[in-house]
Amino acid sequence: MSYFHFARAFKQSMGVSPNVYVTEQRIERAKKLLSETDLRIADIALRTGFASQSHFTTTFRKLVWTTPKAFRDSR
């Protein structure tokens, strides 16, 4: 199965592309870690597969509409 065929079938089935799905899952895991642990935000970024805290924060803000620190403080 080619990547394009897989991506098309995945989007048809799940409603989002594989990349968006994986990113959303990583952010959900990060939200759980932010709520349930005292790990540093940089450590959570690395544990959830982001290359840097900066990239994590940018992606988190885009999807959750708040920063990881503000999200943690609100919990």
PDB file of N, CA, C, O and CB in Angstrom:
ATOM      1  N   MET A   1       0.855  -1.174   0.000  1.00  0.00           N
ATOM      2  CA  MET A   1       0.000   0.000   0.000  1.00  0.00           C
ATOM      3  C   MET A   1       0.899   1.235   0.000  1.00  0.00           C
ATOM      4  O   MET A   1       1.815   1.342   0.815  1.00  0.00           O
ATOM      5  CB  MET A   1      -0.972  -0.001   1.231  1.00  0.00           C
ATOM      6  N   SER A   2       0.641   2.141  -0.893  1.00  0.00           N
ATOM      7  CA  SER A   2       1.437   3.356  -0.965  1.00  0.00           C
ATOM      8  C   SER A   2       1.030   4.310   0.156  1.00  0.00           C
ATOM      9  O   SER A   2      -0.051   4.197   0.734  1.00  0.00           O
ATOM     10  CB  SER A   2       1.274   4.032  -2.343  1.00  0.00           C
ATOM     11  N   TYR A   3       1.919   5.246   0.445  1.00  0.00           N
ATOM     12  CA  TYR A   3       1.637   6.250   1.472  1.00  0.00           C
ATOM     13  C   TYR A   3       0.385   7.041   1.107  1.00  0.00           C
ATOM     14  O   TYR A   3      -0.461   7.299   1.963  1.00  0.00           O
ATOM     15  CB  TYR A   3       2.842   7.202   1.651  1.00  0.00           C
ATOM     16  N   PHE A   4       0.268   7.419  -0.141  1.00  0.00           N
ATOM     17  CA  PHE A   4      -0.863   8.238  -0.567  1.00  0.00           C
ATOM     18  C   PHE A   4      -2.183   7.477  -0.444  1.00  0.00           C
ATOM     19  O   PHE A   4      -3.199   8.043  -0.039  1.00  0.00           O
ATOM     20  CB  PHE A   4      -0.661   8.704  -2.007  1.00  0.00           C
ATOM     21  N   HIS A   5      -2.161   6.209  -0.790  1.00  0.00           N
ATOM     22  CA  HIS A   5      -3.369   5.394  -0.653  1.00  0.00           C
ATOM     23  C   HIS A   5      -3.741   5.269   0.825  1.00  0.00           C
ATOM     24  O   HIS A   5      -4.907   5.410   1.195  1.00  0.00           O
ATOM     25  CB  HIS A   5      -3.161   3.988  -1.286  1.00  0.00           C
ATOM     26  N   PHE A   6      -2.738   5.002   1.662  1.00  0.00           N
ATOM     27  CA  PHE A   6      -2.983   4.901   3.102  1.00  0.00           C
ATOM     28  C   PHE A   6      -3.538   6.211   3.656  1.00  0.00           C
ATOM     29  O   PHE A   6      -4.530   6.208   4.386  1.00  0.00           O
ATOM     30  CB  PHE A   6      -1.689   4.521   3.840  1.00  0.00           C
ATOM     31  N   ALA A   7      -2.902   7.328   3.312  1.00  0.00           N
ATOM     32  CA  ALA A   7      -3.324   8.629   3.825  1.00  0.00           C
ATOM     33  C   ALA A   7      -4.763   8.940   3.403  1.00  0.00           C
ATOM     34  O   ALA A   7      -5.547   9.455   4.200  1.00  0.00           O
ATOM     35  CB  ALA A   7      -2.373   9.734   3.331  1.00  0.00           C
ATOM     36  N   ARG A   8      -5.101   8.636   2.183  1.00  0.00           N
ATOM     37  CA  ARG A   8      -6.452   8.881   1.687  1.00  0.00           C
ATOM     38  C   ARG A   8      -7.464   8.011   2.432  1.00  0.00           C
ATOM     39  O   ARG A   8      -8.517   8.493   2.848  1.00  0.00           O
ATOM     40  CB  ARG A   8      -6.527   8.613   0.172  1.00  0.00           C
ATOM     41  N   ALA A   9      -7.140   6.729   2.598  1.00  0.00           N
ATOM     42  CA  ALA A   9      -8.051   5.818   3.302  1.00  0.00           C
ATOM     43  C   ALA A   9      -8.164   6.196   4.778  1.00  0.00           C
ATOM     44  O   ALA A   9      -9.249   6.128   5.355  1.00  0.00           O
ATOM     45  CB  ALA A   9      -7.567   4.359   3.164  1.00  0.00           C
ATOM     46  N   PHE A  10      -7.049   6.594   5.389  1.00  0.00           N
ATOM     47  CA  PHE A  10      -7.051   6.992   6.793  1.00  0.00           C
ATOM     48  C   PHE A  10      -7.937   8.223   6.992  1.00  0.00           C
ATOM     49  O   PHE A  10      -8.761   8.262   7.906  1.00  0.00           O
ATOM     50  CB  PHE A  10      -5.612   7.276   7.279  1.00  0.00           C
ATOM     51  N   LYS A  11      -7.762   9.218   6.138  1.00  0.00           N
ATOM     52  CA  LYS A  11      -8.552  10.445   6.266  1.00  0.00           C
ATOM     53  C   LYS A  11     -10.032  10.167   6.037  1.00  0.00           C
ATOM     54  O   LYS A  11     -10.886  10.748   6.706  1.00  0.00           O
ATOM     55  CB  LYS A  11      -8.058  11.507   5.278  1.00  0.00           C
ATOM     56  N   GLN A  12     -10.328   9.299   5.113  1.00  0.00           N
ATOM     57  CA  GLN A  12     -11.714   8.948   4.845  1.00  0.00           C
ATOM     58  C   GLN A  12     -12.326   8.252   6.059  1.00  0.00           C
ATOM     59  O   GLN A  12     -13.496   8.464   6.377  1.00  0.00           O
ATOM     60  CB  GLN A  12     -11.812   8.048   3.599  1.00  0.00           C
ATOM     61  N   SER A  13     -11.546   7.435   6.724  1.00  0.00           N
ATOM     62  CA  SER A  13     -12.029   6.693   7.875  1.00  0.00           C
ATOM     63  C   SER A  13     -12.074   7.526   9.158  1.00  0.00           C
ATOM     64  O   SER A  13     -13.054   7.469   9.901  1.00  0.00           O
ATOM     65  CB  SER A  13     -11.164   5.489   8.090  1.00  0.00           C
ATOM     66  N   MET A  14     -11.019   8.297   9.419  1.00  0.00           N
ATOM     67  CA  MET A  14     -10.882   9.019  10.687  1.00  0.00           C
ATOM     68  C   MET A  14     -11.300  10.487  10.617  1.00  0.00           C
ATOM     69  O   MET A  14     -11.546  11.104  11.653  1.00  0.00           O
ATOM     70  CB  MET A  14      -9.464   8.938  11.153  1.00  0.00           C
ATOM     71  N   GLY A  15     -11.384  11.045   9.435  1.00  0.00           N
ATOM     72  CA  GLY A  15     -11.785  12.431   9.289  1.00  0.00           C
ATOM     73  C   GLY A  15     -10.643  13.426   9.315  1.00  0.00           C
ATOM     74  O   GLY A  15     -10.848  14.608   9.036  1.00  0.00           O
ATOM     75  N   VAL A  16      -9.444  12.972   9.644  1.00  0.00           N
ATOM     76  CA  VAL A  16      -8.249  13.832   9.639  1.00  0.00           C
ATOM     77  C   VAL A  16      -7.094  13.045   9.043  1.00  0.00           C
ATOM     78  O   VAL A  16      -7.128  11.817   8.968  1.00  0.00           O
ATOM     79  CB  VAL A  16      -7.893  14.333  11.085  1.00  0.00           C
ATOM     80  N   SER A  17      -6.070  13.781   8.619  1.00  0.00           N
ATOM     81  CA  SER A  17      -4.899  13.120   8.043  1.00  0.00           C
ATOM     82  C   SER A  17      -4.114  12.387   9.136  1.00  0.00           C
ATOM     83  O   SER A  17      -4.270  12.691  10.319  1.00  0.00           O
ATOM     84  CB  SER A  17      -3.992  14.150   7.322  1.00  0.00           C
ATOM     85  N   PRO A  18      -3.279  11.432   8.748  1.00  0.00           N
ATOM     86  CA  PRO A  18      -2.476  10.718   9.746  1.00  0.00           C
ATOM     87  C   PRO A  18      -1.600  11.659  10.582  1.00  0.00           C
ATOM     88  O   PRO A  18      -1.456  11.460  11.789  1.00  0.00           O
ATOM     89  CB  PRO A  18      -1.599   9.685   9.056  1.00  0.00           C
ATOM     90  N   ASN A  19      -1.021  12.670   9.954  1.00  0.00           N
ATOM     91  CA  ASN A  19      -0.162  13.594  10.697  1.00  0.00           C
ATOM     92  C   ASN A  19      -0.947  14.374  11.742  1.00  0.00           C
ATOM     93  O   ASN A  19      -0.484  14.537  12.871  1.00  0.00           O
ATOM     94  CB  ASN A  19       0.526  14.561   9.741  1.00  0.00           C
ATOM     95  N   VAL A  20      -2.113  14.851  11.382  1.00  0.00           N
ATOM     96  CA  VAL A  20      -2.953  15.597  12.328  1.00  0.00           C
ATOM     97  C   VAL A  20      -3.386  14.678  13.467  1.00  0.00           C
ATOM     98  O   VAL A  20      -3.379  15.086  14.629  1.00  0.00           O
ATOM     99  CB  VAL A  20      -4.198  16.199  11.610  1.00  0.00           C
ATOM    100  N   TYR A  21      -3.757  13.461  13.148  1.00  0.00           N
ATOM    101  CA  TYR A  21      -4.180  12.499  14.172  1.00  0.00           C
ATOM    102  C   TYR A  21      -3.058  12.253  15.180  1.00  0.00           C
ATOM    103  O   TYR A  21      -3.287  12.290  16.389  1.00  0.00           O
ATOM    104  CB  TYR A  21      -4.608  11.169  13.520  1.00  0.00           C
ATOM    105  N   VAL A  22      -1.861  12.005  14.686  1.00  0.00           N
ATOM    106  CA  VAL A  22      -0.732  11.740  15.581  1.00  0.00           C
ATOM    107  C   VAL A  22      -0.436  12.958  16.447  1.00  0.00           C
ATOM    108  O   VAL A  22      -0.193  12.821  17.646  1.00  0.00           O
ATOM    109  CB  VAL A  22       0.519  11.345  14.774  1.00  0.00           C
ATOM    110  N   THR A  23      -0.454  14.136  15.859  1.00  0.00           N
ATOM    111  CA  THR A  23      -0.205  15.367  16.623  1.00  0.00           C
ATOM    112  C   THR A  23      -1.259  15.540  17.710  1.00  0.00           C
ATOM    113  O   THR A  23      -0.923  15.885  18.843  1.00  0.00           O
ATOM    114  CB  THR A  23      -0.197  16.598  15.688  1.00  0.00           C
ATOM    115  N   GLU A  24      -2.509  15.310  17.385  1.00  0.00           N
ATOM    116  CA  GLU A  24      -3.573  15.436  18.382  1.00  0.00           C
ATOM    117  C   GLU A  24      -3.390  14.433  19.521  1.00  0.00           C
ATOM    118  O   GLU A  24      -3.637  14.763  20.681  1.00  0.00           O
ATOM    119  CB  GLU A  24      -4.942  15.238  17.724  1.00  0.00           C
ATOM    120  N   GLN A  25      -2.965  13.227  19.202  1.00  0.00           N
ATOM    121  CA  GLN A  25      -2.724  12.218  20.234  1.00  0.00           C
ATOM    122  C   GLN A  25      -1.563  12.621  21.135  1.00  0.00           C
ATOM    123  O   GLN A  25      -1.619  12.420  22.348  1.00  0.00           O
ATOM    124  CB  GLN A  25      -2.442  10.857  19.594  1.00  0.00           C
ATOM    125  N   ARG A  26      -0.516  13.187  20.549  1.00  0.00           N
ATOM    126  CA  ARG A  26       0.633  13.645  21.335  1.00  0.00           C
ATOM    127  C   ARG A  26       0.228  14.777  22.271  1.00  0.00           C
ATOM    128  O   ARG A  26       0.674  14.821  23.417  1.00  0.00           O
ATOM    129  CB  ARG A  26       1.773  14.105  20.409  1.00  0.00           C
ATOM    130  N   ILE A  27      -0.609  15.690  21.796  1.00  0.00           N
ATOM    131  CA  ILE A  27      -1.072  16.806  22.629  1.00  0.00           C
ATOM    132  C   ILE A  27      -1.974  16.284  23.755  1.00  0.00           C
ATOM    133  O   ILE A  27      -1.889  16.773  24.882  1.00  0.00           O
ATOM    134  CB  ILE A  27      -1.832  17.857  21.766  1.00  0.00           C
ATOM    135  N   GLU A  28      -2.821  15.316  23.476  1.00  0.00           N
ATOM    136  CA  GLU A  28      -3.658  14.728  24.531  1.00  0.00           C
ATOM    137  C   GLU A  28      -2.798  14.078  25.616  1.00  0.00           C
ATOM    138  O   GLU A  28      -3.086  14.209  26.806  1.00  0.00           O
ATOM    139  CB  GLU A  28      -4.626  13.689  23.932  1.00  0.00           C
ATOM    140  N   ARG A  29      -1.753  13.384  25.202  1.00  0.00           N
ATOM    141  CA  ARG A  29      -0.831  12.773  26.173  1.00  0.00           C
ATOM    142  C   ARG A  29      -0.136  13.862  26.984  1.00  0.00           C
ATOM    143  O   ARG A  29       0.037  13.716  28.194  1.00  0.00           O
ATOM    144  CB  ARG A  29       0.223  11.881  25.453  1.00  0.00           C
ATOM    145  N   ALA A  30       0.258  14.940  26.337  1.00  0.00           N
ATOM    146  CA  ALA A  30       0.907  16.052  27.031  1.00  0.00           C
ATOM    147  C   ALA A  30      -0.046  16.689  28.042  1.00  0.00           C
ATOM    148  O   ALA A  30       0.368  17.027  29.151  1.00  0.00           O
ATOM    149  CB  ALA A  30       1.394  17.107  26.020  1.00  0.00           C
ATOM    150  N   LYS A  31      -1.310  16.853  27.673  1.00  0.00           N
ATOM    151  CA  LYS A  31      -2.290  17.420  28.604  1.00  0.00           C
ATOM    152  C   LYS A  31      -2.421  16.546  29.850  1.00  0.00           C
ATOM    153  O   LYS A  31      -2.523  17.051  30.967  1.00  0.00           O
ATOM    154  CB  LYS A  31      -3.662  17.574  27.917  1.00  0.00           C
ATOM    155  N   LYS A  32      -2.417  15.245  29.645  1.00  0.00           N
ATOM    156  CA  LYS A  32      -2.497  14.316  30.775  1.00  0.00           C
ATOM    157  C   LYS A  32      -1.266  14.452  31.671  1.00  0.00           C
ATOM    158  O   LYS A  32      -1.385  14.501  32.895  1.00  0.00           O
ATOM    159  CB  LYS A  32      -2.633  12.863  30.273  1.00  0.00           C
ATOM    160  N   LEU A  33      -0.092  14.513  31.058  1.00  0.00           N
ATOM    161  CA  LEU A  33       1.143  14.665  31.834  1.00  0.00           C
ATOM    162  C   LEU A  33       1.182  16.004  32.561  1.00  0.00           C
ATOM    163  O   LEU A  33       1.647  16.074  33.698  1.00  0.00           O
ATOM    164  CB  LEU A  33       2.365  14.533  30.920  1.00  0.00           C
ATOM    165  N   LEU A  34       0.707  17.050  31.932  1.00  0.00           N
ATOM    166  CA  LEU A  34       0.679  18.366  32.575  1.00  0.00           C
ATOM    167  C   LEU A  34      -0.260  18.366  33.780  1.00  0.00           C
ATOM    168  O   LEU A  34       0.015  19.019  34.787  1.00  0.00           O
ATOM    169  CB  LEU A  34       0.246  19.445  31.570  1.00  0.00           C
ATOM    170  N   SER A  35      -1.351  17.642  33.674  1.00  0.00           N
ATOM    171  CA  SER A  35      -2.335  17.609  34.752  1.00  0.00           C
ATOM    172  C   SER A  35      -1.932  16.702  35.901  1.00  0.00           C
ATOM    173  O   SER A  35      -2.218  16.995  37.062  1.00  0.00           O
ATOM    174  CB  SER A  35      -3.660  17.168  34.215  1.00  0.00           C
ATOM    175  N   GLU A  36      -1.267  15.601  35.577  1.00  0.00           N
ATOM    176  CA  GLU A  36      -1.039  14.558  36.580  1.00  0.00           C
ATOM    177  C   GLU A  36       0.379  14.489  37.135  1.00  0.00           C
ATOM    178  O   GLU A  36       0.617  13.779  38.113  1.00  0.00           O
ATOM    179  CB  GLU A  36      -1.380  13.249  35.997  1.00  0.00           C
ATOM    180  N   THR A  37       1.324  15.206  36.537  1.00  0.00           N
ATOM    181  CA  THR A  37       2.707  15.120  37.015  1.00  0.00           C
ATOM    182  C   THR A  37       3.271  16.510  37.251  1.00  0.00           C
ATOM    183  O   THR A  37       2.676  17.520  36.877  1.00  0.00           O
ATOM    184  CB  THR A  37       3.586  14.353  36.011  1.00  0.00           C
ATOM    185  N   ASP A  38       4.430  16.530  37.880  1.00  0.00           N
ATOM    186  CA  ASP A  38       5.162  17.776  38.089  1.00  0.00           C
ATOM    187  C   ASP A  38       6.392  17.855  37.182  1.00  0.00           C
ATOM    188  O   ASP A  38       7.321  18.614  37.453  1.00  0.00           O
ATOM    189  CB  ASP A  38       5.582  17.904  39.558  1.00  0.00           C
ATOM    190  N   LEU A  39       6.391  17.069  36.105  1.00  0.00           N
ATOM    191  CA  LEU A  39       7.507  17.100  35.166  1.00  0.00           C
ATOM    192  C   LEU A  39       7.650  18.490  34.557  1.00  0.00           C
ATOM    193  O   LEU A  39       6.666  19.205  34.369  1.00  0.00           O
ATOM    194  CB  LEU A  39       7.315  16.047  34.060  1.00  0.00           C
ATOM    195  N   ARG A  40       8.893  18.858  34.252  1.00  0.00           N
ATOM    196  CA  ARG A  40       9.129  20.128  33.565  1.00  0.00           C
ATOM    197  C   ARG A  40       8.490  20.071  32.179  1.00  0.00           C
ATOM    198  O   ARG A  40       8.383  19.004  31.575  1.00  0.00           O
ATOM    199  CB  ARG A  40      10.657  20.435  33.459  1.00  0.00           C
ATOM    200  N   ILE A  41       8.072  21.221  31.691  1.00  0.00           N
ATOM    201  CA  ILE A  41       7.436  21.285  30.375  1.00  0.00           C
ATOM    202  C   ILE A  41       8.380  20.801  29.288  1.00  0.00           C
ATOM    203  O   ILE A  41       7.949  20.152  28.335  1.00  0.00           O
ATOM    204  CB  ILE A  41       6.975  22.712  30.071  1.00  0.00           C
ATOM    205  N   ALA A  42       9.659  21.108  29.420  1.00  0.00           N
ATOM    206  CA  ALA A  42      10.641  20.639  28.437  1.00  0.00           C
ATOM    207  C   ALA A  42      10.705  19.106  28.421  1.00  0.00           C
ATOM    208  O   ALA A  42      10.833  18.503  27.355  1.00  0.00           O
ATOM    209  CB  ALA A  42      12.037  21.228  28.747  1.00  0.00           C
ATOM    210  N   ASP A  43      10.616  18.479  29.596  1.00  0.00           N
ATOM    211  CA  ASP A  43      10.631  17.017  29.664  1.00  0.00           C
ATOM    212  C   ASP A  43       9.373  16.422  29.046  1.00  0.00           C
ATOM    213  O   ASP A  43       9.432  15.390  28.377  1.00  0.00           O
ATOM    214  CB  ASP A  43      10.769  16.553  31.114  1.00  0.00           C
ATOM    215  N   ILE A  44       8.245  17.067  29.268  1.00  0.00           N
ATOM    216  CA  ILE A  44       6.994  16.596  28.660  1.00  0.00           C
ATOM    217  C   ILE A  44       7.071  16.721  27.145  1.00  0.00           C
ATOM    218  O   ILE A  44       6.609  15.840  26.419  1.00  0.00           O
ATOM    219  CB  ILE A  44       5.781  17.393  29.203  1.00  0.00           C
ATOM    220  N   ALA A  45       7.651  17.806  26.676  1.00  0.00           N
ATOM    221  CA  ALA A  45       7.815  17.988  25.227  1.00  0.00           C
ATOM    222  C   ALA A  45       8.610  16.830  24.632  1.00  0.00           C
ATOM    223  O   ALA A  45       8.225  16.270  23.606  1.00  0.00           O
ATOM    224  CB  ALA A  45       8.520  19.332  24.921  1.00  0.00           C
ATOM    225  N   LEU A  46       9.705  16.477  25.270  1.00  0.00           N
ATOM    226  CA  LEU A  46      10.534  15.386  24.761  1.00  0.00           C
ATOM    227  C   LEU A  46       9.821  14.040  24.876  1.00  0.00           C
ATOM    228  O   LEU A  46       9.908  13.216  23.966  1.00  0.00           O
ATOM    229  CB  LEU A  46      11.863  15.337  25.515  1.00  0.00           C
ATOM    230  N   ARG A  47       9.121  13.812  25.978  1.00  0.00           N
ATOM    231  CA  ARG A  47       8.412  12.545  26.169  1.00  0.00           C
ATOM    232  C   ARG A  47       7.278  12.351  25.174  1.00  0.00           C
ATOM    233  O   ARG A  47       6.910  11.218  24.864  1.00  0.00           O
ATOM    234  CB  ARG A  47       7.866  12.467  27.573  1.00  0.00           C
ATOM    235  N   THR A  48       6.735  13.426  24.683  1.00  0.00           N
ATOM    236  CA  THR A  48       5.629  13.317  23.731  1.00  0.00           C
ATOM    237  C   THR A  48       6.084  13.449  22.278  1.00  0.00           C
ATOM    238  O   THR A  48       5.256  13.536  21.371  1.00  0.00           O
ATOM    239  CB  THR A  48       4.590  14.371  24.033  1.00  0.00           C
ATOM    240  N   GLY A  49       7.387  13.463  22.063  1.00  0.00           N
ATOM    241  CA  GLY A  49       7.913  13.376  20.708  1.00  0.00           C
ATOM    242  C   GLY A  49       8.201  14.675  20.000  1.00  0.00           C
ATOM    243  O   GLY A  49       8.416  14.680  18.788  1.00  0.00           O
ATOM    244  N   PHE A  50       8.212  15.785  20.729  1.00  0.00           N
ATOM    245  CA  PHE A  50       8.543  17.061  20.107  1.00  0.00           C
ATOM    246  C   PHE A  50      10.043  17.297  20.204  1.00  0.00           C
ATOM    247  O   PHE A  50      10.679  16.901  21.180  1.00  0.00           O
ATOM    248  CB  PHE A  50       7.764  18.220  20.771  1.00  0.00           C
ATOM    249  N   ALA A  51      10.599  17.935  19.199  1.00  0.00           N
ATOM    250  CA  ALA A  51      12.045  18.153  19.137  1.00  0.00           C
ATOM    251  C   ALA A  51      12.509  19.196  20.147  1.00  0.00           C
ATOM    252  O   ALA A  51      13.656  19.162  20.593  1.00  0.00           O
ATOM    253  CB  ALA A  51      12.449  18.580  17.736  1.00  0.00           C
ATOM    254  N   SER A  52      11.630  20.115  20.505  1.00  0.00           N
ATOM    255  CA  SER A  52      12.019  21.167  21.442  1.00  0.00           C
ATOM    256  C   SER A  52      10.796  21.666  22.197  1.00  0.00           C
ATOM    257  O   SER A  52       9.657  21.436  21.792  1.00  0.00           O
ATOM    258  CB  SER A  52      12.709  22.335  20.703  1.00  0.00           C
ATOM    259  N   GLN A  53      11.055  22.347  23.294  1.00  0.00           N
ATOM    260  CA  GLN A  53       9.969  22.937  24.065  1.00  0.00           C
ATOM    261  C   GLN A  53       9.266  24.016  23.251  1.00  0.00           C
ATOM    262  O   GLN A  53       8.050  24.183  23.346  1.00  0.00           O
ATOM    263  CB  GLN A  53      10.496  23.519  25.384  1.00  0.00           C
ATOM    264  N   SER A  54      10.030  24.742  22.457  1.00  0.00           N
ATOM    265  CA  SER A  54       9.458  25.801  21.631  1.00  0.00           C
ATOM    266  C   SER A  54       8.445  25.245  20.633  1.00  0.00           C
ATOM    267  O   SER A  54       7.347  25.783  20.492  1.00  0.00           O
ATOM    268  CB  SER A  54      10.565  26.548  20.892  1.00  0.00           C
ATOM    269  N   HIS A  55       8.813  24.181  19.949  1.00  0.00           N
ATOM    270  CA  HIS A  55       7.907  23.557  18.979  1.00  0.00           C
ATOM    271  C   HIS A  55       6.676  23.007  19.689  1.00  0.00           C
ATOM    272  O   HIS A  55       5.557  23.143  19.196  1.00  0.00           O
ATOM    273  CB  HIS A  55       8.626  22.430  18.200  1.00  0.00           C
ATOM    274  N   PHE A  56       6.884  22.388  20.841  1.00  0.00           N
ATOM    275  CA  PHE A  56       5.778  21.869  21.635  1.00  0.00           C
ATOM    276  C   PHE A  56       4.815  22.987  22.030  1.00  0.00           C
ATOM    277  O   PHE A  56       3.603  22.852  21.866  1.00  0.00           O
ATOM    278  CB  PHE A  56       6.307  21.159  22.885  1.00  0.00           C
ATOM    279  N   THR A  57       5.349  24.083  22.547  1.00  0.00           N
ATOM    280  CA  THR A  57       4.516  25.194  23.000  1.00  0.00           C
ATOM    281  C   THR A  57       3.719  25.790  21.846  1.00  0.00           C
ATOM    282  O   THR A  57       2.534  26.090  21.996  1.00  0.00           O
ATOM    283  CB  THR A  57       5.378  26.272  23.654  1.00  0.00           C
ATOM    284  N   THR A  58       4.357  25.961  20.709  1.00  0.00           N
ATOM    285  CA  THR A  58       3.672  26.506  19.530  1.00  0.00           C
ATOM    286  C   THR A  58       2.523  25.595  19.096  1.00  0.00           C
ATOM    287  O   THR A  58       1.416  26.068  18.840  1.00  0.00           O
ATOM    288  CB  THR A  58       4.668  26.691  18.365  1.00  0.00           C
ATOM    289  N   THR A  59       2.785  24.301  19.016  1.00  0.00           N
ATOM    290  CA  THR A  59       1.762  23.345  18.602  1.00  0.00           C
ATOM    291  C   THR A  59       0.652  23.257  19.643  1.00  0.00           C
ATOM    292  O   THR A  59      -0.527  23.220  19.291  1.00  0.00           O
ATOM    293  CB  THR A  59       2.383  21.961  18.370  1.00  0.00           C
ATOM    294  N   PHE A  60       1.019  23.223  20.916  1.00  0.00           N
ATOM    295  CA  PHE A  60       0.048  23.152  22.001  1.00  0.00           C
ATOM    296  C   PHE A  60      -0.877  24.360  21.952  1.00  0.00           C
ATOM    297  O   PHE A  60      -2.095  24.215  22.051  1.00  0.00           O
ATOM    298  CB  PHE A  60       0.758  23.072  23.365  1.00  0.00           C
ATOM    299  N   ARG A  61      -0.303  25.550  21.800  1.00  0.00           N
ATOM    300  CA  ARG A  61      -1.098  26.780  21.762  1.00  0.00           C
ATOM    301  C   ARG A  61      -2.046  26.775  20.565  1.00  0.00           C
ATOM    302  O   ARG A  61      -3.182  27.238  20.674  1.00  0.00           O
ATOM    303  CB  ARG A  61      -0.180  28.014  21.707  1.00  0.00           C
ATOM    304  N   LYS A  62      -1.596  26.266  19.442  1.00  0.00           N
ATOM    305  CA  LYS A  62      -2.430  26.231  18.237  1.00  0.00           C
ATOM    306  C   LYS A  62      -3.646  25.321  18.427  1.00  0.00           C
ATOM    307  O   LYS A  62      -4.733  25.631  17.937  1.00  0.00           O
ATOM    308  CB  LYS A  62      -1.604  25.758  17.031  1.00  0.00           C
ATOM    309  N   LEU A  63      -3.471  24.204  19.131  1.00  0.00           N
ATOM    310  CA  LEU A  63      -4.561  23.248  19.275  1.00  0.00           C
ATOM    311  C   LEU A  63      -5.411  23.444  20.526  1.00  0.00           C
ATOM    312  O   LEU A  63      -6.604  23.140  20.512  1.00  0.00           O
ATOM    313  CB  LEU A  63      -4.007  21.876  19.279  1.00  0.00           C
ATOM    314  N   VAL A  64      -4.817  23.947  21.604  1.00  0.00           N
ATOM    315  CA  VAL A  64      -5.525  24.051  22.885  1.00  0.00           C
ATOM    316  C   VAL A  64      -5.903  25.502  23.205  1.00  0.00           C
ATOM    317  O   VAL A  64      -6.686  25.742  24.123  1.00  0.00           O
ATOM    318  CB  VAL A  64      -4.660  23.475  24.015  1.00  0.00           C
ATOM    319  N   TRP A  65      -5.369  26.448  22.477  1.00  0.00           N
ATOM    320  CA  TRP A  65      -5.646  27.875  22.642  1.00  0.00           C
ATOM    321  C   TRP A  65      -5.102  28.439  23.946  1.00  0.00           C
ATOM    322  O   TRP A  65      -5.598  29.454  24.434  1.00  0.00           O
ATOM    323  CB  TRP A  65      -7.127  28.117  22.574  1.00  0.00           C
ATOM    324  N   THR A  66      -4.099  27.800  24.512  1.00  0.00           N
ATOM    325  CA  THR A  66      -3.416  28.307  25.690  1.00  0.00           C
ATOM    326  C   THR A  66      -2.032  27.678  25.741  1.00  0.00           C
ATOM    327  O   THR A  66      -1.769  26.693  25.052  1.00  0.00           O
ATOM    328  CB  THR A  66      -4.224  28.004  26.991  1.00  0.00           C
ATOM    329  N   THR A  67      -1.158  28.236  26.543  1.00  0.00           N
ATOM    330  CA  THR A  67       0.182  27.684  26.653  1.00  0.00           C
ATOM    331  C   THR A  67       0.178  26.500  27.620  1.00  0.00           C
ATOM    332  O   THR A  67      -0.728  26.378  28.444  1.00  0.00           O
ATOM    333  CB  THR A  67       1.181  28.765  27.117  1.00  0.00           C
ATOM    334  N   PRO A  68       1.181  25.632  27.526  1.00  0.00           N
ATOM    335  CA  PRO A  68       1.256  24.513  28.475  1.00  0.00           C
ATOM    336  C   PRO A  68       1.288  24.987  29.929  1.00  0.00           C
ATOM    337  O   PRO A  68       0.647  24.377  30.785  1.00  0.00           O
ATOM    338  CB  PRO A  68       2.492  23.668  28.186  1.00  0.00           C
ATOM    339  N   LYS A  69       2.014  26.053  30.221  1.00  0.00           N
ATOM    340  CA  LYS A  69       2.089  26.557  31.600  1.00  0.00           C
ATOM    341  C   LYS A  69       0.737  27.041  32.071  1.00  0.00           C
ATOM    342  O   LYS A  69       0.331  26.728  33.190  1.00  0.00           O
ATOM    343  CB  LYS A  69       3.112  27.687  31.710  1.00  0.00           C
ATOM    344  N   ALA A  70       0.033  27.791  31.253  1.00  0.00           N
ATOM    345  CA  ALA A  70      -1.298  28.268  31.627  1.00  0.00           C
ATOM    346  C   ALA A  70      -2.266  27.103  31.799  1.00  0.00           C
ATOM    347  O   ALA A  70      -3.114  27.125  32.691  1.00  0.00           O
ATOM    348  CB  ALA A  70      -1.832  29.246  30.575  1.00  0.00           C
ATOM    349  N   PHE A  71      -2.142  26.090  30.950  1.00  0.00           N
ATOM    350  CA  PHE A  71      -2.976  24.903  31.071  1.00  0.00           C
ATOM    351  C   PHE A  71      -2.715  24.217  32.402  1.00  0.00           C
ATOM    352  O   PHE A  71      -3.651  23.843  33.108  1.00  0.00           O
ATOM    353  CB  PHE A  71      -2.719  23.934  29.907  1.00  0.00           C
ATOM    354  N   ARG A  72      -1.452  24.053  32.741  1.00  0.00           N
ATOM    355  CA  ARG A  72      -1.088  23.408  34.018  1.00  0.00           C
ATOM    356  C   ARG A  72      -1.584  24.235  35.194  1.00  0.00           C
ATOM    357  O   ARG A  72      -2.128  23.681  36.149  1.00  0.00           O
ATOM    358  CB  ARG A  72       0.445  23.214  34.119  1.00  0.00           C
ATOM    359  N   ASP A  73      -1.407  25.542  35.142  1.00  0.00           N
ATOM    360  CA  ASP A  73      -1.817  26.406  36.252  1.00  0.00           C
ATOM    361  C   ASP A  73      -3.325  26.399  36.448  1.00  0.00           C
ATOM    362  O   ASP A  73      -3.800  26.603  37.565  1.00  0.00           O
ATOM    363  CB  ASP A  73      -1.339  27.829  36.016  1.00  0.00           C
ATOM    364  N   SER A  74      -4.086  26.168  35.383  1.00  0.00           N
ATOM    365  CA  SER A  74      -5.542  26.162  35.501  1.00  0.00           C
ATOM    366  C   SER A  74      -6.078  24.852  36.079  1.00  0.00           C
ATOM    367  O   SER A  74      -7.256  24.763  36.423  1.00  0.00           O
ATOM    368  CB  SER A  74      -6.167  26.413  34.147  1.00  0.00           C
ATOM    369  N   ARG A  75      -5.239  23.862  36.184  1.00  0.00           N
ATOM    370  CA  ARG A  75      -5.670  22.550  36.686  1.00  0.00           C
ATOM    371  C   ARG A  75      -5.524  22.464  38.159  1.00  0.00           C
ATOM    372  O   ARG A  75      -5.839  21.431  38.751  1.00  0.00           O
ATOM    373  CB  ARG A  75      -4.892  21.439  36.043  1.00  0.00           C
TER     374      ARG A  75
END
